[in-house]
Amino acid sequence: MKLTKSLILTLTLFKWISCFSQSISYDIVIKDISVLDVRHSKIIRSQTIYIKDDRIAKIEKSKKYEKILSDTIIEGNGKFILPGFWDMHTHICWKDNLNNLFPTLLGYGITGVRDMGGDVNILNKFKQQIKNNPQSGPIIFGAGPMLDGAEPIHRDFSASLTQNNVQQVLDSLYSQKIDFLKVYSLLPKDVLNSIATFAKEKKISFAGHISEYLTPEEASALGQKSFEHLNRLEELQNDTDRFFTFIKLAKSNNTWLCPTLIIYKRKAEFAKNEFYTHPLYHDLDNDMKNEWEEIKKKWQNKNLTEEEVLYSQKRYENQKKLVKSFYDNGIPLLLGADFAGMQFIYPGYSLHEEMALLNTIGIPPFEILKMATYNPALFFGLTDLYGTVEEKKMADLIILNENPIIDIKNTLNIYTVIKAGKIVKNI
Ligand SMILES: [Zn+2]
């Protein structure tokens, strides 16, 4: 009996010691850092964050004297930590070498993307790559090809749908495990109805442009989950009653807006030369550079009249006001820069431009950071894994050298980036 008791005691002690030693063997510990609580717009100072495998294992108030054993200890004093950014409108899956941009995206703190149209095989190849090696790029949710009408706008990356082939195309995409359906501008009403029915049946979503054949009200009522850009939405601007009726409807249908305001800035300023001398321009692949050069020539040859320039500037001013009105009236926003959908949008960098731009129209930095981090998690129904710096969440994190709440441009002052629990940007 005595022997058994002492054996139990020894075993308990052994268990306690092994638990203890387990509890201190973290992969990364970030000491004494300010956490940006993007959900509640507050800064929580002096926190120590313990990372184990791909998760945030523990967060606690920093102690003055603490003995931490870890392979990697980051001194967070004076620094700020927030969840990784999501670019919710990009086109990275249309060319099979574009995974060479993944390190650039991670370097800019983008740990997740929503691919809004490309090639389904490339999408699946890239997703597999990230699954095998989570540190090699951002997590991707993608649509495969854009679904457009019989005469698609972008032939290369679209499936042209009619009432005759819609079921077959959707079945095929679903069997290839696309994450959602991307709808484009020329889809007829009856085909969109079929897409909406299919999406409901399969419990997936459809998102994209508002079709030219539908009003924004009809698209929202049909269940289109997000509206990309401002297509068709500008028509609400001159009719206050219609605008507010739409707001009510969109909220009741949980319709999101991804305004990609940066593309309208580009459109308004295409005549400017600065885009062609941007340092990141030289890092792009030749095909893309050639495409951009073509557009540059086209714009330079346009010789816009003063009137046309003024018109385009005025339209851009109205587009900014429109985005602000949607924000003011509680329409949930997503941030996207439309890389490869629009020329002179730089991978990674332009999402930061979008953030800075939204700040210039009067949206506070905390709200913008929430749109770039928490809103995507909410949109995908993944708030248990992503979107905040909390225990048990994925360790997809950005550490900034300066406070982005004081100046949103500090999102570019990145100390390091952690993806799935490992440092991916050199410090
Ligand atoms: Zn796009």
Boltz pocket constraint, residues with backbone or C-beta under 6 A from the ligand:
constraints:
  - pocket:
      binder: B
      contacts: [[A, 89], [A, 90], [A, 91], [A, 116], [A, 338], [A, 341]]
      max_distance: 6.0
